[in-house]
């Protein structure tokens, strides 16, 4: 400082700027704190990002069913059989091979006297005989001469869900398959059908030949075309009937004009039924004793002849005789009792 008591400008400039130094220390501390804090929160943020991004990456990598369609066609097409006979009119009707020794199932209407050939897609022409047929459903079990034949994979024993994507395979010339993609558009519940058990599909513009298989996106058979307005017989009914026919039997209640199945989860949900009990009617033949009694497809039988019913096999046992049978059924929210009486054969 100068002798006169005033600050010396030269000495003031030589001293370090203490205020600036303090500010610099604060800035450094803030930066260091930010680095430490960022390191602490980075791992949780990274984990959240991974959880969000991983499903997105998986969705991007997931293949569309349409991309797998050529491989599925190559796998299933060899098990599709064209049915041909002399004097046949229209497009060939079809069957699907279900065993390597030549068992096949169809909904086709076959002549009783004509010699039938099965045309396989590898060029084989094999003799076809009718093993057995169910008059209520129209499902027929065939035997195709040959061994080590290709076999189709059948779907689950349940009703296909509405909105399920799938595809139909036809074999017009026995040299490869034609494909029509489609959807399960409705079912017998949606359409309020009282005498028929089916799902309705949209698959191309032309009606599907009888016996055409409709397949799920994974290649399993969901049903066989009946040829009416896109109706497909669900594979659970085909399996039920074929299991009897393959043992040389008719479904026990078929002579009363009805066929029943166990109440599956999907069927129970569609019908609003208690899945813990009952057997569901999946076919009621027109003008049959069952139809005359007022029974309808979708009715859930809770008891028969005062015996509780928990499965289709229990219900079938009740139809072993010729006596009238009282059935307690539920139809939607309503419960009622109907009596089924076997129509006596006409007198000679």
C-alpha distance (Angstrom), angle and dihedral (degrees) to the residues before:
residue distance angle dihedral
X1 . . .
X2 3.85 . .
X3 3.81 121.7 .
X4 3.73 91.0 -108.9
X5 3.84 90.5 64.3
X6 3.77 96.3 -106.9
X7 3.85 122.7 125.9
X8 3.77 115.3 -93.9
X9 3.84 107.0 -124.4
X10 3.79 93.1 -153.0
X11 3.83 93.8 53.0
X12 3.84 92.0 47.0
X13 3.81 91.8 54.1
X14 3.81 91.1 50.7
X15 3.82 94.3 57.0
X16 3.91 116.8 89.9
X17 3.83 114.6 -104.4
X18 3.80 99.2 -107.5
X19 3.78 94.5 -173.8
X20 3.80 92.5 55.5
X21 3.79 91.4 48.6
X22 3.78 91.2 54.0
X23 3.79 91.3 50.0
X24 3.80 90.7 50.3
X25 3.81 90.8 52.5
X26 3.81 90.2 52.1
X27 3.82 92.0 50.1
X28 3.80 92.4 49.8
X29 3.79 90.9 48.7
X30 3.80 91.6 51.0
X31 3.80 91.8 49.6
X32 3.79 92.4 48.4
X33 3.79 91.2 48.1
X34 3.77 90.5 50.1
X35 3.78 91.3 52.2
X36 3.79 92.0 50.1
X37 3.82 92.9 45.5
X38 3.80 91.9 47.0
X39 3.79 90.7 51.4
X40 3.80 89.8 52.2
X41 3.79 95.8 51.9
X42 3.82 97.7 36.1
X43 3.81 96.2 80.4
X44 3.84 95.4 53.3
X45 3.79 90.2 45.2
X46 3.78 90.0 48.9
X47 3.80 91.3 50.5
X48 3.81 91.8 49.9
X49 3.80 90.1 48.5
X50 3.80 90.4 51.4
X51 3.80 91.9 50.2
X52 3.80 91.1 50.8
X53 3.79 97.8 40.9
X54 3.82 98.6 43.9
X55 3.83 96.0 65.9
X56 3.78 89.7 45.7
X57 3.80 90.8 53.2
X58 3.82 90.3 46.8
X59 3.81 91.3 50.1
X60 3.78 90.2 51.2
X61 3.83 91.4 49.4
X62 3.85 94.4 45.1
X63 3.79 112.2 107.8
X64 3.76 123.2 -126.0
X65 3.83 115.5 -119.3
X66 3.79 87.7 -120.9
X67 3.81 89.6 62.6
X68 3.82 90.1 58.9
X69 3.80 94.1 45.6
X70 3.85 97.5 96.2
X71 3.80 91.2 53.9
X72 3.80 91.8 47.0
X73 3.80 91.5 50.5
X74 3.80 90.5 51.1
X75 3.82 89.6 51.3
X76 3.81 100.5 45.4
X77 3.80 103.1 31.0
X78 3.84 95.2 77.2
X79 3.84 89.0 61.7
X80 3.83 93.0 55.2
X81 3.81 111.3 98.3
X82 3.81 125.4 -161.1
X83 3.80 113.4 -144.2
X84 3.82 115.2 -142.1
X85 3.81 134.6 174.4
X86 3.77 138.3 162.6
X87 3.78 114.1 -77.5
X88 3.80 92.6 17.5
X89 3.79 115.1 160.6
X90 3.78 128.1 -154.7
X91 3.79 127.5 4.4
X92 3.82 119.4 -21.0
X93 3.76 116.7 -89.0
X94 3.77 117.7 -130.0
X95 3.79 144.8 -135.6
X96 3.78 132.9 -171.2
X97 3.81 123.3 -132.4
X98 3.80 112.2 -123.9
X99 3.82 101.5 173.1
X100 3.79 134.4 36.3
X101 3.80 92.1 -124.5
X102 3.79 92.3 62.2
X103 3.80 110.1 -86.7
X104 3.79 110.3 148.7
X105 3.80 134.9 176.2
X106 3.78 128.8 -145.2
X107 3.78 144.2 162.7
X108 3.80 90.2 -149.2
X109 3.79 122.0 127.6
X110 3.80 105.5 -123.2
X111 3.80 129.7 -166.7
X112 3.78 114.6 -109.8
X113 3.79 97.0 -140.7
X114 3.82 108.6 29.3
X115 3.80 121.7 96.7
X116 3.81 107.4 -111.5
X117 3.79 126.2 -151.8
X118 3.78 126.5 -160.7
X119 3.77 113.5 -142.3
X120 3.79 114.0 -153.4
X121 3.78 122.6 -162.2
X122 3.80 93.4 -116.2
X123 3.82 89.7 64.8
X124 3.81 98.7 -96.7
X125 3.81 117.9 142.1
X126 3.81 108.4 -159.2
X127 3.79 134.0 -179.9
X128 3.80 115.9 -104.0
X129 3.80 125.9 -155.4
X130 3.79 129.1 -178.3
X131 3.81 109.4 -117.2
X132 3.81 97.2 -177.7
X133 3.78 140.8 -28.5
X134 3.79 133.3 -152.1
X135 3.80 112.3 -136.5
X136 3.80 95.0 -159.5
X137 3.81 98.6 55.5
X138 3.81 102.1 20.1
X139 3.82 89.6 -127.4
X140 3.80 111.5 146.8
X141 3.80 130.9 -164.0
X142 3.80 113.8 -144.2
X143 3.78 134.1 -168.7
X144 3.80 116.0 -143.8
X145 3.79 116.4 -164.6
X146 3.77 111.9 -118.7
X147 3.75 142.6 71.4
X148 3.80 138.3 -114.8
X149 3.78 90.1 22.5
X150 3.82 124.0 172.3
X151 3.80 115.1 -94.9
X152 3.81 132.1 -151.0
X153 3.80 121.7 -133.9
X154 3.80 112.5 -119.3
X155 3.79 121.7 -139.8
X156 3.79 128.3 -118.0
X157 3.79 119.6 -66.9
X158 3.77 93.7 -103.2
X159 3.78 140.3 91.6
X160 3.83 112.7 -85.7
X161 3.79 112.4 -112.4
X162 3.78 120.4 -110.8
X163 3.78 110.1 -103.0
X164 3.80 94.5 31.6
X165 3.79 112.1 145.4
X166 3.80 118.3 -131.6
X167 3.77 146.3 138.6
X168 3.79 139.4 -123.4
X169 3.80 124.4 -133.4
X170 3.78 122.2 -152.0
X171 3.79 128.9 176.6
X172 3.81 108.6 -154.9
X173 3.81 97.2 172.2
X174 3.80 103.8 18.0
X175 3.81 91.3 -112.3
X176 3.78 104.8 101.0
X177 3.78 134.0 -33.7
X178 3.77 134.7 -79.6
X179 3.80 115.2 -140.8
X180 3.80 130.7 -145.4
X181 3.79 117.5 179.3
X182 3.79 119.6 -149.5
X183 3.78 150.3 145.4
X184 3.77 137.1 -108.5
X185 3.80 94.8 -107.5
X186 3.82 101.3 179.2
X187 3.78 143.0 -24.7
X188 3.80 139.5 -141.2
X189 3.81 91.0 -82.0
X190 3.80 93.9 53.5
X191 3.79 91.5 46.0
X192 3.84 93.4 44.5
X193 3.81 91.2 -126.9
X194 3.80 110.5 175.4
X195 3.79 101.9 -172.4
X196 3.79 106.8 29.7
X197 3.79 134.1 64.6
X198 3.80 113.0 -151.9
X199 3.76 149.9 117.8
X200 3.79 118.7 -124.5
X201 3.77 117.3 -136.7
X202 3.76 136.0 -168.3
X203 3.80 108.8 -140.5
X204 3.78 117.1 152.6
X205 3.77 125.7 -43.0
X206 3.82 101.2 -79.8
X207 3.82 125.1 75.9
X208 3.78 112.3 -99.6
X209 3.82 116.9 -115.1
X210 3.79 115.9 -107.6
X211 3.79 111.5 -84.4
X212 3.82 95.1 23.2
X213 3.81 109.1 152.1
X214 3.79 118.7 -127.1
X215 3.78 111.5 -155.3
X216 3.78 136.6 -159.8
X217 3.79 122.6 -121.8
X218 3.81 89.6 -92.7
X219 3.82 94.1 53.2
X220 3.83 99.2 -102.3
X221 3.81 116.8 137.6
X222 3.81 110.4 -108.0
X223 3.80 96.4 -179.6
X224 3.79 149.5 -41.1
X225 3.79 123.9 -98.0
X226 3.77 117.1 -109.2
X227 3.80 93.9 -166.4
X228 3.81 97.8 -120.9
X229 3.83 119.1 115.7
X230 3.79 92.9 -39.9
X231 3.81 93.4 -51.8
X232 3.80 116.1 161.2
X233 3.81 124.6 -167.9
X234 3.83 104.0 -128.0
X235 3.79 114.2 -117.5
X236 3.81 92.6 -120.3
X237 3.81 89.6 66.1
X238 3.80 91.8 44.0
X239 3.81 90.3 51.8
X240 3.81 92.5 47.0
X241 3.80 93.7 51.8
X242 3.81 96.0 40.7
X243 3.81 91.2 51.7
X244 3.82 88.7 60.8
X245 3.80 95.9 40.7
X246 3.80 92.3 50.6
X247 3.82 88.4 58.3
X248 3.79 92.5 49.8
X249 3.81 92.7 -104.8
X250 3.77 138.4 118.0
X251 3.82 118.8 -136.0
X252 3.83 101.7 -83.5
X253 3.80 95.9 -123.0
X254 3.81 94.2 42.6
X255 3.80 92.7 98.5
X256 3.80 86.9 61.3
X257 3.79 87.3 52.4
X258 3.79 99.5 -109.3
X259 3.79 140.0 101.1
X260 3.79 123.5 -162.5
X261 3.78 135.0 -164.8
X262 3.77 136.2 -169.1
X263 3.78 112.0 -85.9
X264 3.80 104.1 -101.5
X265 3.83 123.0 -159.3
X266 3.81 94.2 -106.8
X267 3.79 93.2 46.7
X268 3.80 91.4 47.3
X269 3.80 90.7 51.9
X270 3.81 92.8 46.7
X271 3.81 92.1 49.5
X272 3.80 96.8 39.4
X273 3.81 89.4 -123.1
X274 3.78 134.6 147.8
X275 3.79 102.7 -100.5
X276 3.82 91.8 -158.3
X277 3.79 94.2 75.7
X278 3.78 145.3 22.8
X279 3.80 139.5 41.0
X280 3.80 121.4 -102.1
X281 3.80 124.7 -134.1
X282 3.81 109.9 -125.8
X283 3.80 98.8 174.0
X284 3.79 133.9 29.5
X285 3.79 114.8 178.7
X286 3.82 117.0 -136.3
X287 3.83 114.7 -103.3
X288 3.80 90.7 6.8
X289 3.83 123.9 133.7
X290 3.81 87.8 -101.4
X291 3.80 92.2 53.0
X292 3.81 92.1 45.3
X293 3.80 89.0 53.0
X294 3.80 89.1 56.9
X295 3.80 98.9 -107.6
X296 3.80 118.6 152.1
X297 3.79 137.9 -167.0
X298 3.80 108.2 -88.9
X299 3.81 95.3 34.1
X300 3.79 110.8 137.0
X301 3.80 113.2 -142.1
X302 3.82 112.0 -144.2
X303 3.79 98.6 174.5
X304 3.79 140.0 5.0
X305 3.78 123.6 -161.4
X306 3.84 89.6 -8.1
X307 3.82 91.3 -56.0
X308 3.80 118.0 119.9
X309 3.81 113.9 -117.2
X310 3.78 121.8 -145.3
X311 3.82 101.1 159.1
X312 3.78 143.0 22.8
X313 3.81 91.7 -108.9
X314 3.82 90.4 58.5
X315 3.80 90.7 50.4
X316 3.81 92.3 47.6
X317 3.80 90.8 54.7
X318 3.79 89.3 57.7
X319 3.81 90.4 60.7
X320 3.79 95.2 59.4
X321 3.80 95.5 106.3
X322 3.77 138.2 45.0
X323 3.79 100.7 -110.8
X324 3.82 122.4 112.4
X325 3.80 113.0 -92.9
X326 3.80 126.7 -148.8
X327 3.79 111.8 -141.9
X328 3.79 124.5 -165.3
X329 3.78 106.5 -152.2
X330 3.78 140.0 174.9
X331 3.78 120.8 -140.7
X332 3.76 108.8 -175.9
X333 3.81 107.0 -49.7
X334 3.80 93.6 -20.5
X335 3.82 127.1 93.4
X336 3.79 123.2 -161.4
X337 3.82 143.5 155.5
X338 3.81 122.2 -118.0
X339 3.80 129.0 -178.5
X340 3.80 120.4 -138.5
X341 3.79 115.4 -157.0
X342 3.78 121.6 -171.9
X343 3.78 109.1 -124.4
X344 3.80 108.4 -121.2
X345 3.82 115.4 -122.4
X346 3.80 114.6 -101.4
X347 3.77 115.0 -93.4
X348 3.78 116.2 -102.4
